[in-house]
């Protein structure tokens, strides 16, 4: 399976707190709403989302593949989502959900046709209040990974 990625290179440094920023993928054919099943998704739109801001990061497109139940294609999709903390899909099979979780990506089911900006807004609200367990865990993993960068920036004095 061939994946093609288009990544936006910002012309300025984004002022996002990386320890509180998640990369969220959305299965979408039109880049506007969630309308695809994980296993047959032809495109994922990735956004960086914090409680205060969100911005487009990249689009991942896959070459067409038959809906034949071949689970081998899941590995390519999951590998392409490396670095994402969650993926919003219209539907996801149990095997795919298990593999996503093993890769540290939380699968989230969205209503058919749910607008991506609405899902981002809901996620931002949940980052501040009523944080579900998966989101708390994803944010905790970010803080743990980023703490070593922070320690390095602070320097080491003996």
C-alpha positions as CSV (number, residue, x, y, z in Angstrom):
1,X,0.0,0.0,0.0
2,X,1.4,3.3,-1.0
3,X,0.9,6.4,1.2
4,X,1.5,10.0,0.2
5,X,1.9,12.7,2.8
6,X,1.5,16.5,2.3
7,X,2.8,18.4,5.3
8,X,2.3,22.1,5.9
9,X,5.5,23.9,6.7
10,X,4.7,26.9,8.9
11,X,6.3,30.2,8.0
12,X,6.5,31.1,11.6
13,X,7.0,29.3,14.9
14,X,3.6,28.2,16.2
15,X,3.0,29.1,19.9
16,X,1.6,25.8,20.9
17,X,2.5,24.2,24.2
18,X,3.9,20.9,22.8
19,X,3.4,19.1,26.1
20,X,-0.4,19.9,25.8
21,X,-0.7,19.5,22.0
22,X,-2.1,16.4,20.4
23,X,-1.9,15.3,16.8
24,X,-5.3,14.1,15.7
25,X,-6.1,12.4,12.4
26,X,-9.6,12.4,10.8
27,X,-10.7,9.9,8.2
28,X,-12.1,12.2,5.5
29,X,-12.5,12.3,1.7
30,X,-13.3,16.0,1.6
31,X,-11.0,17.2,4.4
32,X,-14.0,18.8,6.1
33,X,-15.9,16.0,7.8
34,X,-15.3,12.4,9.1
35,X,-16.9,10.1,6.5
36,X,-14.7,7.0,6.2
37,X,-14.1,3.6,7.9
38,X,-10.5,3.2,9.1
39,X,-9.7,0.1,7.1
40,X,-10.9,1.6,3.8
41,X,-10.0,5.2,4.4
42,X,-8.3,6.8,1.4
43,X,-7.3,10.0,3.3
44,X,-6.5,11.2,6.8
45,X,-6.3,14.9,7.7
46,X,-4.1,15.6,10.6
47,X,-4.4,18.6,12.9
48,X,-2.3,19.7,15.9
49,X,-4.8,20.5,18.7
50,X,-4.3,22.2,22.1
51,X,-6.9,23.6,24.5
52,X,-6.3,27.1,23.1
53,X,-5.5,26.5,19.4
54,X,-5.6,24.1,16.5
55,X,-4.0,24.1,13.1
56,X,-3.7,21.9,10.0
57,X,-0.5,19.7,9.9
58,X,-0.8,17.3,7.0
59,X,-2.9,15.1,4.7
60,X,-2.1,11.5,4.2
61,X,-3.5,9.9,1.1
62,X,-3.5,6.2,0.2
63,X,-3.7,4.6,-3.2
64,X,-7.1,2.8,-3.8
65,X,-7.3,-0.6,-2.3
66,X,-10.0,-3.2,-2.5
67,X,-12.4,-3.9,0.4
68,X,-11.3,-7.5,0.7
69,X,-10.9,-7.9,4.4
70,X,-7.1,-8.2,4.1
71,X,-5.8,-7.0,7.4
72,X,-2.3,-6.6,6.0
73,X,-3.2,-3.1,4.8
74,X,-3.9,-2.0,8.3
75,X,-0.2,-2.0,9.2
76,X,0.5,0.6,6.4
77,X,-2.3,2.8,7.6
78,X,-1.1,2.6,11.2
79,X,2.5,3.3,10.2
80,X,1.4,6.4,8.2
81,X,-0.4,7.7,11.4
82,X,2.8,7.4,13.5
83,X,3.0,10.5,15.7
84,X,-0.7,10.9,15.9
85,X,-2.3,10.5,19.3
86,X,-5.9,9.7,18.1
87,X,-7.8,9.0,14.9
88,X,-11.4,9.9,14.4
89,X,-13.3,7.5,12.1
90,X,-16.8,6.7,11.1
91,X,-16.2,3.0,12.0
92,X,-13.3,0.8,13.0
93,X,-13.0,-3.0,13.3
94,X,-11.9,-4.6,16.5
95,X,-8.6,-5.8,15.0
96,X,-7.8,-2.4,13.7
97,X,-8.7,-0.8,17.0
98,X,-6.5,-3.2,18.9
99,X,-3.5,-2.5,16.6
100,X,-4.1,1.3,16.8
101,X,-4.1,1.1,20.6
102,X,-0.9,-1.0,20.5
103,X,0.7,1.8,18.5
104,X,-0.4,4.4,21.0
105,X,-3.1,5.8,18.8
106,X,-6.6,6.1,20.3
107,X,-9.4,5.3,17.9
108,X,-12.5,7.5,18.2
109,X,-15.8,6.9,16.5
110,X,-17.5,9.9,15.1
111,X,-21.0,10.3,13.7
112,X,-21.2,10.0,9.9
113,X,-20.5,13.3,8.4
114,X,-19.3,15.0,11.6
115,X,-17.6,18.3,10.8
116,X,-13.9,18.3,11.7
117,X,-14.0,21.8,13.2
118,X,-16.9,20.7,15.5
119,X,-14.9,17.6,16.6
120,X,-11.8,19.8,17.3
121,X,-13.9,22.2,19.3
122,X,-15.4,19.4,21.3
123,X,-11.9,17.9,21.9
124,X,-10.6,21.3,23.1
125,X,-13.5,21.6,25.6
126,X,-12.7,18.1,26.9
127,X,-9.0,19.0,27.3
128,X,-10.1,21.6,29.8
129,X,-13.1,19.9,31.5
130,X,-14.7,16.4,31.6
131,X,-11.5,14.9,30.2
132,X,-12.2,11.3,29.1
133,X,-9.7,8.6,30.2
134,X,-8.1,8.2,26.7
135,X,-7.5,11.9,26.4
136,X,-5.9,12.1,29.9
137,X,-3.7,9.2,29.0
138,X,-2.6,10.8,25.7
139,X,-1.8,14.1,27.4
140,X,0.1,12.4,30.1
141,X,2.2,10.5,27.5
142,X,3.0,13.9,25.9
143,X,4.1,15.4,29.1
144,X,6.3,12.4,29.9
145,X,8.0,12.5,26.4
146,X,8.5,16.3,26.5
147,X,9.9,16.4,30.0
148,X,13.3,15.1,28.8
149,X,13.5,17.9,26.2
150,X,12.7,20.4,28.9
151,X,15.4,19.0,31.2
152,X,17.9,19.2,28.3
153,X,17.0,22.9,27.7
154,X,17.5,23.7,31.3
155,X,21.0,22.4,31.3
156,X,22.9,20.4,33.9
157,X,25.0,22.0,36.7
158,X,26.9,20.0,39.2
